[in-house]
Amino acid sequence: MYLKLSLCTVLTFPRYLLINYRLADLILRLSSKDRKSTLQKAREAYERYLSLLDNYEILSTADKKLYNNYTESPTTFSTISTTDPNARRGAKIANFKQEKELKKKLEVCL
């Protein structure tokens, strides 16, 4: 059984939880002729990171639901509607705000 800890506690002790996230970020910054292979390697690192967060029960309820949807069909998964342009724009803005907030929390913890 895993302990539920605050995000700051988990991210500062132990710091190795972020290794796969940082690795995926670095892989995406590489310039390579085989972009598809680079994207696949980054995706695998992100998947390891999310799996670790899921195993330690760090994901919020909403994020856990998204993660479960992703694991069911990783190649077709999307958080943004492809049919309604207004919904697409709204989802992109919401995702951007959520990512910005998470990055701010990560900076505070580290």
Secondary structure, 3 states (H helix, E strand, C coil): CCCCCCHHHHHHCCHHHHHHHHHHHHHHHCCCCCHHHHHHHHHHHHHHHHHHHHHCCCCCHHHHHHHHHHHHCCCCCCCCCCCCHHHHHHHHHHHHHHHHHHHHHHHHHC
